[in-house]
Amino acid sequence: MQELAIDWTRAQELYARNGITTVMHFPIDDFSVQDKAEKYFQAAQYINDMINNQGLKVYIHASSGISRSPTAILTYLCIYKRVNTW
């Protein structure tokens, strides 16, 4: 977020102003296989909790790159919804 000059406090204010009640910053180190494995599993647990336990609508996006968000969603779908991948 620092590299992209994202003001996290300002982003949270904008989220709140637009009715987004739960905001989570969840960094994942792309250069560590261990970190990715742990974090994607943890992200799937958070997604499952927000959707199935808290009844929230969930929007997931990454600040940079294009693979983190879909990978987190696919991890959730595979583990909790037992969706078969190709």
Residue pairs with C-beta under 8 A, 6 or more apart in sequence:
1 8
1 25
1 27
1 63
3 64
4 63
4 64
6 63
8 25
11 23
12 23
15 23
16 23
20 59
21 56
22 50
22 54
22 56
24 46
26 39
26 42
26 43
26 46
27 39
28 35
28 36
28 39
28 40
28 43
28 68
29 35
29 36
29 39
30 36
30 65
30 68
40 71
40 72
40 75
41 75
41 79
43 72
43 75
43 76
44 72
44 75
44 76
44 79
44 80
47 58
47 60
47 72
47 73
47 76
47 80
48 76
48 79
48 80
50 56
50 58
51 58
52 80
60 69
60 72
60 73
61 69
62 68
62 69
74 85
77 83
78 85
